[in-house]
């Protein structure tokens, strides 16, 4: 497996998905060598071997996480060194490591996650003639919020999708983008939804009301907490969420928004909230992980996935697990597997405002949404997805190769 991040050194859901899929595959007897582009301990991973392609620290520390195609050619100074790096240089080092690895080790299948590792996957296939699976968690069209995006990344994605023996898309919407934008035959693409490992949340966690004490104080006064746990980027449509909040509070004042995460749009969103006169109703946490990340879900009543284009949206499942009513855009793949949610077009701030007010002012509606979505997300299993993945591996293996 070729991936760009794994927890706890991840910048978002890509690493989480890779972790849980790999774990489920390992439980089915799959032996996995997983190559990451940095050096850091993964103390809780004992179900596969993690290989470190470079001596760099986790890349999100440089502002170069798995979603930052805008940093493709932008150089960043490494702390305490005279060395500059960019994503292309790291990809080159990563590719050289993979070249060396595949010529010295035996394996059956190459599984590359997203555009960052596609070139290394292609090279591994060229050197070994082993089948290449490309797993598309997002396309550049998604990351760019529906606009053109980075042409270099588009070219990498196109080459990777062409060279892949089979393609995994995380939603039917993502499959359709691959077909329409890259002209890849539908027969080559299989949809495998993400899931949630509820047992991974059973780790002794207890919600701490002190983490968001001010918000708890507002809740005691009858306020409804709306949240988005996300990267603050153009893809996530957060400007429209803030505008919808401004419209909603004109009808019902006891609403506040918690934006848990960080990104290049942070200052823009702060200014927007001020311009709309609701800066006292929008709270920014900065990047959160671990207990603060869990507490952000737990303090919330309504979770909004406001993305302009979201291939799946694991955070919606995580929010549902933490007893949130869920609203997602119609442009989000997770809406293909959940029904007890509200949906809206990412641009329709009036509809979103009405939905926020409707849920906040109707305790019975809010409770119904919470209870029903719980039954739906619980049906999603990484073990089922791993079984699909094993079947796909078997389908591309040359005849005579043992499972």
Secondary structure, 3 states (H helix, E strand, C coil): CECCCCCCCCCCHHHHHHHHHHHHHHHCCCCCEEEECCCCCCCCCCCCEEEECCCCCCHHHHCCCCCCHHHCCCCEECCCCCCEECHHHHHHHHHHHHHHHHHHCCCCEEEEECHHHHHHHHHHHHHHCCEEEEEECCCHHHHCCCCCCCHHHHHHHHHHHHHCCEEEECCHHHHHHHHHHHCCCHHHEEECCCCCCHHHHCCCCCCCCCCCHHHHHHHHCCCEEEEEECCCCHHHCHHHHHHHHHHHHHHCCCEEEEEEECCCCHHHHHHHHHHCCCHHHEEEEECCCHHHHHHHHHHCCEEEECCCCECCCHHHHHHHHCCCEEEEECCEHHHHCCCCCEEECCCCHHHHHHHHHHHHCCHHHHHHHHHHHHHHHCCCCHHHHHHHHHHHHHHHCCCCCCC
